[in-house]
């Protein structure tokens, strides 16, 4: 597998804390995440990398059904970075652009946020020059509240990312999907 930058939008939310962080821990445990991969947590609250690492550990302690292996945790913690971005403000996405490595590796953008923000985030990524050929977008289902809203959201995402760069998943299957994202299409 090639290294990538894995960006979690809504990193302080329930989905990221309850499902995604434990899945990333499990992937770290079986050593499938390349050593050079960095995981960026993005949310609007002010925080530091150290505080984000603390939140991630807190999430694992709360939501893992097994003891935390310190060596696995230390490897995962070294990957974690925090970027403060108000997702509704396109001008703030430059903060993320300044951190990710667009030249050497792909970027996986995981949207652990309400679907109403999907188009807004894609627009912000595009405004910052982050809607590139090497970028992937992961959308959590359900997308919208009905067929009409689903089409609106998918069209908004499609305006910035071609279909081959978009993954739609159910968070109950997130662990397997994250593994596949790290292995495929790069």
Secondary structure as GFF3:
##gff-version 3
##sequence-region A 1 186
A	DSSP	beta_strand	4	9	.	.	.	ID=ss1
A	DSSP	alpha_helix	14	15	.	.	.	ID=ss2
A	DSSP	pi_helix	16	20	.	.	.	ID=ss3
A	DSSP	alpha_helix	21	29	.	.	.	ID=ss4
A	DSSP	beta_strand	38	43	.	.	.	ID=ss5
A	DSSP	alpha_helix	49	63	.	.	.	ID=ss6
A	DSSP	alpha_helix	70	79	.	.	.	ID=ss7
A	DSSP	beta_strand	80	84	.	.	.	ID=ss8
A	DSSP	three_ten_helix	90	93	.	.	.	ID=ss9
A	DSSP	alpha_helix	94	97	.	.	.	ID=ss10
A	DSSP	beta_strand	106	111	.	.	.	ID=ss11
A	DSSP	three_ten_helix	115	117	.	.	.	ID=ss12
A	DSSP	alpha_helix	118	127	.	.	.	ID=ss13
A	DSSP	beta_strand	135	140	.	.	.	ID=ss14
A	DSSP	alpha_helix	147	158	.	.	.	ID=ss15
A	DSSP	three_ten_helix	163	165	.	.	.	ID=ss16
A	DSSP	beta_strand	166	169	.	.	.	ID=ss17
A	DSSP	three_ten_helix	171	173	.	.	.	ID=ss18
A	DSSP	alpha_helix	174	183	.	.	.	ID=ss19
###
